Structures are given as structure tokens and as C-alpha cells.
């Protein structure tokens, strides 16, 4: 590919594209004169670390998925943290009540046992939610590794990026 000379005004616009691409974890393909856009007679080469249009689109889809999953998982983590505190408080309350329970009163023992059953149900619910969250984290980590190995640090042509973004409605 022949180097393309880029006027200063276009070079400033390139900076805006570079910031957006950097946020996605990509590197822009550079030539001697700027982003390798290709001239009228330019031939693109997809060798080495250059993403093909299909691979670039896949990377954008994966990046969007990771962004969405990360937001959802942060909300789930907050909910789990609140449940942990609720379970801790419930345990402390039951331990306190157990120490002062009059074991001769069947009514008090029955009421305490109902509280223990409710606590155990809450712990069971928490364990299910925690297990689902752990599975989500494993999937997120696998997708992050896939993105890091297949997309991050790769180069691409700007017009391929624009086309992939447009195809995804971005």
C-alpha cells in the first residue's frame, strides 16, 4: 500500500477516531501519512495483525457484549453484597435469640424454628444466586480472554471499522 499524505484538518479528525478506537481496545492501522484508508488504487492486505472486516465485526460484537455483561454483573454484585449482609445479620440475630430462648416454652421453640427455616431458605436462595453469578463471571472471563487474544492490539482499516460499526447500528 502506498503512503497517503493527510492534511492537518483530516489528521485532527483522525484523532477523534483514534480516541473511539482506543476505548474499544483496538489499535488503528497507521501508514506513513496517517490511518491506512487506501487510495483509489490501494490494495488492502489482511496479513499479520490486521483484522479482516468479518473479524473486526466479530470483535465489535464481542466488545459490546462484554460492556453489557460488565454493567449487568456490577448490578448483580451489588445485589449479592446486600444479600451477604442480610444473611450475616440474620445469623447474628438467630445466635442472639438462641442464647436467650426459653427451651421450656414450646411456643417460643416453634417460633424460633420457623425463623431458622426462613433463614435457611434465604441462605439457599443466596447460594443459587451466587452460583449463577459465578457462572456469569467464568463466561465473562472466557469472553475477555477471547477478546484479548483475538482483538486487542490488532490493527484494522478505518473504512472496515466504519462499515462494521454501521452494520451493527453503532
Secondary structure, DSSP 4 states (H G I P E B T S, - for coil): -------HHHHHHHHHHHHHHHHTT----EETTEE----TT------TTBPPHHHHHHHHHHHHHHHHHHHHHHHHHHHHHHHHHHHHHHHHHHHHHHHH--TT-HHHHHHHHHHHHHHHHHHHHHHHHHHHHHHHHHHHHHHHHHHHHHTTT-B--HHHHHHHHHHTT-
